[in-house]
Amino acid sequence: MSGPARVSAEDRIPLPQKAAFSLGYGVDYLAAGVTTGILWMPFFNIGLGISPFVLGVILMILRGWDAITDPVMGNISDNMRTRWGRRRPFIAIGAILTAVSYLLLWRIPDNLGPQGQFIALTLVGLIFFTCFTVWSVPFYSLQMELTPSYDERTRLAAWVSMAGKVFYLGGGWILAIVAGPWFVDAATGKPDIIHGMRTTSWFMAGIILVLGILPAFFVHERYYARTTSHQARAPFWSSLRESFRCRPLWNLIGISFFLILGGAINNTLGQYVGIYFVNEGRLADAAIINGWKSTLVMIVGVIGIPFWTWLSERLDKKIIVGLMLGGSVGGHLLNLVCLRPDMPYLMLVPAVFETGAIGAVWLFLPSMKADVADHDELTTGLRREGSLNAFYSWFAKAGITAGAGLGGLVVQLTGFDVALGTIQPPEILERMRSLYIGLPLLFWSGTLIFIWRYPLNRGRLADIRGLLEARRGKV
């Protein structure tokens, strides 16, 4: 193990910029993560009665559309030239549009019938995810161009991860709030998740708006003045072809695709396991446990961030990612003994291990994307963060799309029927448990090949930086 790396003063990102950018991550978590990973199935299936299979199909359509618009938005962002830079105008406009369309998403009329609900939710979802793309692609492209330093990129990712833990804490309690005693139906005496979500969505849209605009006003586009403001514009198909040829990018795509695919199934099926297997149909109890899960994961994650950052300055990023994946698999296997209806809070143990490890993995992937952008600039002569990030995002969204569809399909294949109420047959519950444990492990194992083959390490990136600065100067 080598000594700690040193980041020069000129490579450091000012703390106010780190803070403003990190807070922007809350938009991604609330608009995408909480919406599809926590609220989607409980609200639209348990609340509105839409089939989980249909909801999975709709999510596949929406994420498929999202994956199509990402490369287009990435190329538009790369080729934009304004007095405010390439990314910041889109970030500001996208934040406003995302907040407004978020409110519409939860207000699908209750009385449209199955076909009407399918059409309405699909159309409103397409609008929402298009608005979110306008914000998210420039936002994550901006992260890749804030510093040329191998280690400062990881430090920025640590800030983002720290903010993410805080948002994860709040997000984990959202279901407990919308399905809690504040929104009880007076006629039935049971929680009214529809009224709860439609009320809470006003506050969440306000947070999306405020946090989404912050990076546009307070984060500086480092490469713009010296390099990207006067570089040649890249045609869409030409840029797409160059992204396709970028080998290190394919390694990150493989890692992310299988992590996302396993995680999406884990989240979707995990909700039903928590509600119906562990808590025997008590949605409110399951939501409270999920809230405590987010609290524990946040605490463990925050404690771990300084350690991962310290370790990253002594080892290559790919080594740490491999170690963390092993921790994730081991943590998930604890579900074999920790999913017990007589001890429902025991399910927090594997959740902390597996989610904490995956969180550590995501700490390094954004930093590694910025490293890939340097490799790409050496090859193409252009800074194409938007196109690279969008190409990567296309496959990440494909993983989310496939995971959403498979998640809904797997729930359907277990035999789950919301019409049966809170008590599902034992054979259905056992299928839920088995698939919940087995499928994520299968997909997460696929990441190991791509981690092993990733070619960029600290030494290679130092060589690339030297060649780039000799060509176009320092930034």
NORKA-V37880 format. One record per pair of residues at least 12 apart in sequence whose C-alpha atoms are under 8 Angstrom apart, sorted by the first residue. I is the first residue (numbers start at 0). GAP is how many residues later the second one is. D is the distance in Angstrom with one decimal. If there is no record, write none. Layout:
i: [I:I]
gap: [GAP:GAP]
d: [D:D]
//
This chain:
i: [0:0:1:1:2:2:3:3:3:4:4:4:6:6:6:10:10:10:10:11:11:11:12:12:12:12:15:16:16:16:16:17:17:17:18:19:19:19:19:20:20:20:20:20:21:21:21:21:21:22:22:22:22:23:23:23:23:23:24:24:24:24:25:25:25:25:25:25:26:26:26:26:27:28:28:28:29:29:29:30:30:30:30:33:36:36:36:37:37:37:37:37:38:40:40:42:42:42:44:45:46:46:46:47:47:48:49:49:51:51:51:51:52:52:52:52:52:53:53:54:55:55:55:55:55:55:56:56:56:57:57:57:58:58:58:59:59:59:59:60:60:61:61:61:61:61:62:62:62:62:62:63:63:63:64:65:65:65:65:65:65:66:66:66:66:66:67:68:68:69:69:69:69:69:69:70:70:70:70:70:71:71:72:72:72:72:72:72:73:73:73:73:73:73:73:73:73:74:74:74:74:74:74:76:76:76:77:77:77:77:77:77:78:78:80:84:84:84:85:86:86:86:86:86:86:87:87:87:87:87:88:89:89:89:90:90:90:90:90:90:90:90:90:91:91:91:91:92:92:93:93:93:93:93:93:93:94:94:94:94:94:94:94:95:95:95:96:96:97:97:97:97:97:97:97:98:98:98:98:99:100:100:100:100:101:101:101:102:102:102:102:103:104:104:104:104:105:105:105:106:107:107:134:136:136:136:137:138:139:139:140:140:140:141:141:142:142:143:143:143:143:143:143:144:144:144:144:144:145:145:145:145:146:147:147:149:149:149:149:149:150:150:152:152:153:153:153:153:153:154:156:156:156:156:157:157:157:157:159:160:160:160:160:161:161:161:164:164:164:164:164:165:167:167:167:168:168:168:168:168:169:170:171:171:171:171:171:171:172:172:172:172:172:172:173:174:174:175:175:175:175:175:176:177:177:177:177:177:177:177:178:178:178:178:178:178:178:179:181:182:182:190:221:222:225:226:226:226:227:227:230:231:238:239:239:241:242:242:242:245:247:247:247:247:248:248:248:248:249:250:250:250:250:251:251:251:251:251:251:251:252:252:252:253:253:254:254:254:254:254:255:255:256:256:256:256:257:257:257:257:257:257:258:258:258:259:259:259:259:260:260:260:260:260:260:261:261:261:261:261:261:261:262:262:263:263:263:263:264:264:264:264:264:264:264:265:265:265:267:267:267:268:268:268:268:268:269:271:272:272:272:272:273:275:275:275:275:276:276:276:276:276:277:277:277:277:277:278:278:279:279:279:280:280:280:281:288:288:291:292:292:292:295:296:296:296:296:299:299:300:300:300:304:307:315:315:316:316:316:317:317:317:317:319:320:320:320:320:321:321:321:323:323:323:323:324:324:324:324:326:326:326:327:327:327:327:327:327:328:328:328:329:329:330:330:330:330:330:331:331:331:331:331:331:332:332:333:333:334:334:334:335:337:368:369:370:370:371:372:372:373:373:373:374:374:376:377:377:377:409:410:413:413:413:413:414:415]
gap: [313:314:312:313:310:311:306:309:310:146:308:309:142:144:145:136:137:138:141:135:137:140:133:134:139:143:202:198:201:202:203:138:141:201:140:194:195:198:199:122:139:193:194:198:137:138:139:141:142:137:140:188:191:187:188:189:190:191:135:138:139:186:137:138:141:182:185:186:180:181:184:185:108:135:138:139:141:174:178:67:71:101:177:137:227:230:231:134:137:229:230:233:136:14:227:150:151:154:373:372:145:146:147:62:146:369:64:67:356:357:359:360:352:355:356:358:359:64:354:353:348:349:350:351:352:353:347:348:351:60:63:64:342:345:346:341:342:344:345:61:340:60:63:64:67:339:66:334:335:337:338:333:334:337:61:60:63:64:67:328:331:326:327:328:330:331:326:61:64:63:67:320:321:323:324:169:316:319:320:323:164:318:60:61:64:65:313:317:63:64:67:311:312:313:314:315:316:159:160:161:164:311:312:13:61:309:155:156:306:307:308:309:154:155:148:136:139:144:138:51:52:54:55:129:134:50:51:127:128:129:127:44:45:48:43:44:45:47:48:121:122:124:125:43:120:121:124:41:42:37:38:39:40:41:42:118:37:40:113:114:115:117:118:113:116:117:34:35:30:31:33:34:37:110:111:106:107:109:110:105:23:26:27:30:26:99:103:95:98:99:102:20:16:19:20:23:91:92:95:91:12:13:77:249:252:253:248:76:246:249:244:245:248:79:243:223:227:222:223:225:226:229:241:76:77:78:225:240:74:75:76:77:75:317:327:217:221:308:311:312:161:162:214:217:155:158:209:210:213:154:206:207:209:210:147:148:151:205:203:144:198:201:202:139:140:143:132:133:134:136:137:132:126:127:130:122:125:126:128:129:124:123:118:119:120:121:122:123:114:115:117:118:119:121:117:112:116:108:111:112:114:115:19:14:15:16:17:18:19:22:12:13:14:17:104:105:108:104:14:12:13:93:253:252:249:156:245:248:154:155:151:150:148:147:151:138:144:145:148:130:124:206:207:208:120:123:139:143:142:199:200:202:203:113:116:117:140:198:199:202:139:142:143:193:196:191:192:193:195:196:140:191:138:139:141:142:141:185:186:187:188:189:184:185:188:136:139:140:143:138:139:141:142:179:182:141:177:178:179:180:181:182:140:177:136:139:140:143:138:139:141:142:171:174:175:170:173:174:136:139:140:138:141:142:163:167:166:160:156:159:160:163:12:146:147:148:153:64:152:153:155:156:61:62:63:64:66:62:65:61:142:143:140:141:142:140:56:59:56:55:58:59:56:54:55:58:59:52:56:55:58:59:55:52:141:142:47:51:140:133:134:136:139:41:39:40:43:130:126:129:130:33:34:36:37:32:33:36:119:26:27:30:25:26:27:28:29:30:25:112:115:23:24:19:20:21:22:23:18:19:21:22:105:109:17:104:15:16:12:15:102:101:12:20:15:85:90:84:12:15:87:90:91:86:89:91:86:89:90:25:21:14:15:17:18:13:12]
d: [6.0:6.7:5.3:7.3:7.7:5.9:7.6:5.2:5.4:7.2:5.2:6.9:7.0:6.9:6.6:5.8:6.5:6.0:7.2:6.9:7.9:6.3:6.9:6.7:7.6:7.8:7.5:7.7:6.0:5.0:7.4:6.4:6.8:7.9:7.3:5.7:5.5:6.3:6.8:8.0:7.5:7.2:5.1:6.7:6.0:4.4:7.8:5.9:7.9:7.4:6.2:6.0:7.7:5.1:5.3:7.7:6.7:6.4:6.7:7.3:6.7:8.0:7.5:6.8:6.1:7.2:6.7:7.9:7.7:5.0:6.5:5.9:7.2:7.6:7.1:7.6:7.2:7.4:7.3:7.8:7.3:7.7:7.4:6.3:7.3:6.1:6.6:7.9:7.2:7.7:7.9:7.9:6.8:7.4:7.6:6.4:6.5:7.7:7.9:7.0:7.7:6.0:5.9:6.7:7.6:7.6:7.1:7.9:5.0:7.4:6.9:6.6:7.5:4.7:5.3:7.6:6.0:7.6:7.6:6.7:5.3:4.3:7.2:6.8:4.5:6.8:7.7:5.5:7.7:7.5:7.8:6.1:6.4:5.9:6.7:4.5:6.6:6.2:5.6:7.6:7.6:7.1:6.3:5.8:7.0:7.8:7.9:6.0:7.1:6.9:5.1:7.1:6.6:6.2:7.1:8.0:6.1:6.6:6.9:7.9:7.1:7.0:4.5:7.4:5.5:6.6:7.0:7.1:7.1:6.3:6.6:5.1:7.5:6.9:6.4:7.9:6.1:4.7:5.8:7.0:7.4:8.0:7.2:6.7:6.7:7.9:7.7:7.6:6.1:7.0:8.0:7.9:4.1:4.6:7.7:7.2:5.3:7.6:7.8:6.0:7.5:6.2:5.3:7.8:6.3:6.1:7.7:7.9:6.1:7.1:5.4:6.9:5.3:6.8:6.3:6.7:6.5:7.6:7.6:4.9:6.9:7.7:6.5:7.8:7.9:7.4:8.0:7.3:4.5:7.5:6.8:6.1:6.0:6.6:7.0:4.7:7.4:6.3:6.3:7.0:6.6:7.4:5.7:7.4:6.9:5.0:5.6:7.6:7.3:5.8:6.3:7.5:4.9:4.1:7.8:7.9:7.5:5.9:6.8:5.3:7.9:4.8:5.9:5.7:7.9:7.9:5.5:7.5:6.3:7.9:5.1:5.2:7.7:7.5:7.6:4.7:6.9:5.7:5.5:7.0:7.8:6.9:5.1:7.4:6.3:7.6:6.4:7.8:6.2:6.8:6.7:6.9:7.2:6.0:6.4:7.2:7.2:6.1:7.6:6.9:6.6:6.5:7.8:6.7:7.2:6.5:6.5:7.8:8.0:7.1:5.1:4.9:6.0:7.0:7.6:7.8:7.7:7.6:7.4:6.8:4.4:7.3:6.3:7.0:6.4:6.4:7.0:7.3:7.5:6.5:5.5:7.6:7.1:7.7:7.5:7.8:7.0:7.2:7.2:8.0:7.5:6.5:5.1:7.4:6.9:7.6:7.4:6.4:5.3:6.6:5.6:6.9:6.6:6.3:6.3:8.0:6.8:6.2:8.0:7.7:7.7:8.0:6.0:7.7:6.1:7.2:7.6:4.7:7.9:6.6:6.7:6.4:6.0:7.9:6.8:7.3:4.8:5.1:7.8:5.9:7.7:7.6:5.9:4.5:7.6:7.3:4.9:7.5:7.3:7.1:7.0:4.3:7.8:7.5:7.8:5.7:7.9:6.4:4.6:5.4:7.9:6.8:7.4:7.7:5.5:7.9:7.8:4.2:5.3:6.9:5.3:6.3:4.9:6.5:7.6:6.2:7.7:6.2:7.7:6.6:5.3:7.9:6.9:6.1:6.6:7.9:7.7:7.9:7.8:6.6:7.0:7.9:6.8:7.2:7.5:7.6:7.2:6.0:6.7:6.9:6.3:6.0:6.4:7.2:7.4:6.3:7.8:7.1:7.9:5.0:6.9:6.9:5.6:7.3:7.9:7.6:7.7:7.2:7.8:7.6:5.8:6.4:6.9:6.4:5.9:7.6:4.6:7.5:5.8:6.6:6.2:7.6:6.4:5.3:7.6:5.0:7.0:5.3:5.6:8.0:6.1:6.0:6.9:5.3:6.9:7.0:5.7:6.1:7.4:5.0:6.1:6.8:4.8:7.7:6.7:7.1:6.8:4.1:7.1:7.6:5.2:5.9:7.8:6.5:6.4:4.9:6.3:6.9:5.6:7.1:6.8:4.8:7.5:7.4:6.7:6.1:7.9:6.0:7.7:5.6:7.4:6.3:7.6:6.5:7.1:5.9:6.4:7.7:7.4:6.2:6.4:7.6:5.8:6.8:7.1:7.0:7.2:6.7:5.6:8.0:7.9:7.6:6.4:5.8:4.2:7.8:5.6:6.0:6.5:7.2:6.6:6.4:7.6:4.1:6.0:7.0:6.7:7.7:7.9:5.7:6.9:7.0:6.6:7.7:5.2:6.8:6.1:7.4:6.7:5.7:7.2:7.7:7.7:7.3:5.8:6.1:6.6:7.7:7.3:6.2:7.6:7.2:7.6:7.8:7.6:5.3:7.2:7.4:6.9:6.5:8.0:5.1:6.8:6.5:6.1:6.5:6.7:7.1:7.8:7.0:6.7:5.7:6.4:4.1:6.9:7.6:4.9:6.0:6.7:6.4:7.5:7.8:7.3:4.9:7.1:7.7:4.6:4.5:5.6:7.1:7.3:5.4:7.0:7.6:7.4:7.0:7.7:5.3:7.0:5.9:6.7:7.4:7.2:7.5:7.8:7.7:7.0:7.9:6.2:7.2:7.8:7.0:7.2:7.8:6.7:7.8:7.0:7.6:6.4:7.9:7.4:5.4:7.8:5.6:6.1:5.8:6.4]
//
